[in-house]
Amino acid sequence: MPTAVFLFTVYKFPNLNVPVSVTSSNSLSGLNAGTYKVVATQTVNDLINSDEEQIVIESAILPLEYSIGVSNQNCSQGAQITLNATVGSISQCEIISGPELRPLQTSTVFSNLQEGTYNIRAFNSCGEAVVTTYTVLLGSADLAISEGILSNDSSSNCDMVNISNMITPAEGTTISYPITIAYTIHPPGGANDIVVTQQIPTGMPGTLEVSQEFQIYEGEDYTYDMQVTDNCNVVFNKTGMVVNAEPQISFQESIGLCGKYFQISMTGAKSPFTVNFINAPAEFDAEAFNSDHPGPFNTSVIQYGSQDNHLPSGVYKVEITDSCGRVVIDEYNLEQILPVPSVVSRNNGCFAELGNTQISISGRIVVSGSIISAPEAYTESLPQDVNGFIVDGKLKLLNLTIVTYVILM
């Protein structure tokens, strides 16, 4: 029996005229990702036939993305840059331009760099490269320390409260880690100062939030100071910050489809919380606006009402009790402001006695309308239901006599 001979011709799209390979082997390696057409030709003596298939080779290469971390950036002895792969992996990297060059290396750390702008090139294992420009600053960076902020959820200890401060470097600079934070606490009544120290080995280069527990002295405020020392031994101070450990309530309005609702936020308190409305508008039923009322609530933000369930207008006096038995009372005046409709009217021509009117309400959908006042010559019975003229949430009235109308929506 004659033996069949096979020949495989491989093309890569879009060039289907010049093959990338012609082979009798039933396998082919070393191809890039893409779409290929394979034509298989079979020859037996003088008989020839062929078939073809389209094959897609997916790319297995992960794109390379990386961030740059810096330490010692503000110290006179030089900066250390570290490349951190966020997508893919770094197999080699180098500095290709700048005040000094560094050859290809497998380590992702460049140490003792001078001040200046560098172009850093990193390669993945497939040889794909990504170049990033980064500026090293060796001047001292000013660090700003914010006022203390009571945390949303207080300490797990009912006698303590958590207060956080934000540490932010001047624009164009970064925090040089590690940093040391010293709190000097001045208790009320002239008691001895208390000093607490934290070590922060690393963190975000832009903004760092630090938190510290403070003792609650019932009914008495007191102060504390902060001293922040960065890795360059540069010291930054903020003094006289007040510890007010009383729990606090704040209200945040939201606008729904047909009115407002609100969220109540607790700070300086320990969950779970229970809520009691001492005063509220007569139409207000707390459970109708939050089915979990009166709690206990395990979240520091508690919502009453929703997009399609707005609250009645009026003054709400709220009492909230936390799990430590601390009570805070506050009130809020919720005003529902009716939206102003947009009215566009025009006549049907320069000398026409008829015209048309379109009425819409921004952010709302018109669902009903009626003409409640019109001139004596108007022949329709009033009030006239005009719901049938609502199109796409807007009231569109056509061929009206050009006079004044009052329309209820």
Secondary structure, 3 states (H helix, E strand, C coil): CCCCEEEEEEEECCECCCCCEEECCCCCCCCCCEEEEEEEEEEECCEEEEEEEEEEECCCCCCCEEEEEEECCCCCCCEEEEEEEEECCCCEEEEEECCCCEEEECCCEEEEECCEEEEEEEECCCCCEEEEEEEECCCCCCEEECCCEECCECCCCCCEEEEEEEEEECCCCCCCCCEEEEEEEECHHHCCCEEEEEEECCCCCCCEEEEEEEECCCCCCEEEEEEEECCCCCEEEEEEEEECCCCEEEEEEEECCCCEEEEEEEECECCCEEEEEEECCCCCCHHHHCCCCCCCECCCEEEECECCECCCCEEEEEEEECCCCCEEEEEEEECCCCCCCEEEEEECCCCCCEEEEEEECCCCCCCCCEEEECCCCCCCCCCEECHHHEECCEEEEEEEECCCCEEEC
